[in-house]
């Protein structure tokens, strides 16, 4: 559930089938004009990942750095779960997204990256989940700060929408991670590296973008909601930040706004 700016190489995103006989595969797929099409029955089990606007924003002086800190919430509004399983491959561990049917049988899978153990956070991360970009003047303005290929250890943190009945991924595991349908994974603004260094930027209006799955590795039903932004006034020299607007307004219980999630590696009163 925590973030890290570890950048690792990606595997190819070829479509794979697992757990299906040839007859079953014929039921799942149809060919027309030489194109492989996924049946509606399978696609109805896809997750729909949503990048909600950044929340809990503040500026923090850290030596020469001025950290622009913010929380990030990834929701799953789809009927299916985002399930990622570790697949050992020699000295590396690949990450495979799995689409399951109602009986728990695998009907579709795709390699979506690699799992990397993060010693500081003491758990395993999936690479290349999000990009963070700070743009000047507009959501398409020049990029002045960015963190590319931010990786996450995904869990069900809070309910999202009205569908969060079963919490399947309560803990960050090295072999199986995900976000259940109707749940969201929240990355608090106090988590290490959940920030952009804005030292030296001139006071003015900026847009903070969260771009979910920038390399389009995940199987999901909708990618139109994979980018969100907030408009802010930043004055790094005076540690001042004001939120002026957002790409969408969502309830604070979804964004985690105002909540500072205690990092799991802090024990007791540490």
N, C-alpha and C positions, 0 to 999 in steps of 0.2 A: 504493500500500500504506500510505500515511501518512494521518494524520487531520487534520482541520481543522474548527473550529466555525463555518465559513462557513455562513450561512443564506441560501438562495436560493429563489426561487419555484419551484413545481412545475407541471409540465404535467399535463393531464388524463391519466387512465390508460385510455383507450379501447382496446379490443382491435382489433388490426390484422392483416391477412393480407398476406404478401409472398411473392413467388417461386412462386406456385401458380396454375395455370389454374383455370377454373371447375369442370372435371371433377375435378381434384385436390381442390379445396375440398369438393366433395360427398363425397369419400372421408374427409376429415378430420373433418367435422362432420355431426351429425345433429340434426334438430329434433323435439321431442316436447313437446306441450302448450305450444307457443309459446316454449320455452326452447332456447337454443343450447347444445349439449353437445359437448365436445371428445372425440374418439375416444381409446380406450385406447392406441392405437398412438402417438399424439402425446404424451399425458400421461406415457407411460413414459419419455420423454426429458427430463422435468423435473428440475431440480436440487432438492435438499433442503438448504436452508441451516440451519445449526445455530449458535446462540449459546452458546458454551461459557462457563463461569464465569470471571470476571476472575482474573488470576494476577499474580505478580511485584509484589505490592502493597508500597508504602512511603509514608512521609510525607516531604516535603521543604519546608524553609523557603525562601521566595522573596520577599524583602521583607516586605510585610505579609501576603502570601498564605501559606497552608499547603497545599501541593499534595498531594492524595491521588492518587498515581500507581498505575497498573495497566496490565497488558497485556490486549488483547482479541483473541480468535481467532474467526474466522468459518469454519466448516467446511462442506464440501459432501458430504453423505452420500448424495446421490441418484444415480441412474444417468445423469443428464444434466448438462451443463456450464452454469454461469452465464456467459453471454456477453453483454457490453454493448458496443454499437457507437455511435460518435458520428454524429449526423445533423445537418449544418449547416442552420440555419433562420434566415436573415437574420443579425442581429447576435448570435444566440445559437446554442448547440450543444446540441441535444436528445440524450438517451440512450435508445437502444432496446434492450430485451432480446430476444435472438434464440434461438429453439428450432430446432435443426438435426437433420436425419435422419442416418442412417449414411453417406449419400453426400455429406454436407456441404451439402445443400440446405435453404433456409429454409422451415419449415413453419408457424411462428407467431411473431409479434412483438408487442411492447407498448412504448409509450413509458413510461419509468419515472422520468423526471426530466430533469435538465440536467447537462452537463459544465461545470465551472468551472476555469479555470487558477488555481492557487495559486502566487503569485510566491515566497513563502518556501520552499516545498517544491520549486518548479521542475517541477511536473508537474500533470496534470489530474485533478480529483476528480469523482466522482459524488456528488451531493447527497443528503441525507436517507436515509442508510443505517442509522443507529443512533440511539437515544436512550440516554443514561446518566442514571440516577436514583439518588440516595442517599435512602433512606427510613428513618425512625426506628421502631425497635421490631419491625417485621415487613415482609414483602415488599409488603404493602398499606397500610403505615402512611403518615403524612404525608411528602410530599417536602420534604426540607430543602435539597438541592442538586441541580442537574440541568444537563445539556448537551443541548440539543435539536438534532435534525437534523444530527448529526455526519456529515461526508462522508468518502469514502475513495477512494483510488486502488488498485484491487484487482489482486492478482497471486497466483500459486501460490507460497506461501512454504515450507510443509512438508507432507509426506504426511499424510493424514487417514484413519484406518481402514486398510483393506486394499486399497482400490481405486485408489490413486494410482499409475497406471502411466505415463500420458502427461501431461507437464507442458506444457500448451498456452499458458499465460499467464505466462511467466517474467519479463517486464518490464512495468513500468507505462507503457502507451502512451497517447498522446492520442486515438487513433482506435478502439482495441479493447482492452477489459479484461475480466477475468473470474476465476472460480475453477473449475478443472476438477473433474470428478467424482473423489472420493478425495483431494482436496487442501484445504488451509486457508490463509487469509490471516491473518497475525499482525501485530498492531500493538503494538510494544514499549512498555514503560512509560516509556522515555526519550524517546519521540517528542514533539516540541512539541505542547502542548494535549491530550495524552493524560492528562488529570487533571481533578479537581474541587477547587475551593478550599473547604476545610473550616475555615478560620480562624473562631474564635468559637463553634464548636459545643461543646456540653457533652460531657464524657466519657460514654460509654455504648455500647450495642449499636445497630448500624446495618446496613442491607442495601443492597448495591450491586447494582443491576439493570442488565443490558445487554438492551435491547429492539431486536432486529434487524428491519429493515423495518417501522417503526411505522405507516407509512401503507399497508401492504399493496400496494405497487406491483409487487413481483416476481412472476413466474410461478414457482410451485414446488409440489411434490407434498404438502408437509406444513408447516403453520405452527404446530403445537403445540409445537415446540422452538425457537421464535424468541425466547424470553425465558429468561434465566438470572440467578441471583443468588448472591452470597456474603454470609455473615453475619460481621461483624467487630466487634471492640471498638476504638473510636477514642478517643484522647486527644490532640487536636490541639495543645494547649498544651505537651505534653511530647513531641511527635513520636512517639507510640506508636500502633501499629496491630497487632492480632492477628487472624488468620483463625480463625473459630470453626466454620465449616461452609459448605456450598454446596448448591445445588439438585441438583447431580449431581457425582460424582467421576470425573474423567477423567485419563488418564496425563499426566505433565508434558511428554512429548514432543509432545503435542497442544496443550496450553495455552501452551507456551513458557515455563512457570514456571521462574524462575531464569535465563532468558536475557534479555539486554538487547540488542535488535537495533540495530546501528549504523545511524543515519539515513544514507541514501544520499548526502546532500549534504555529509557530512563526508568530506573527502579525506585520505588518508594518515593522519598522526598528529594531525589536527585534532581 
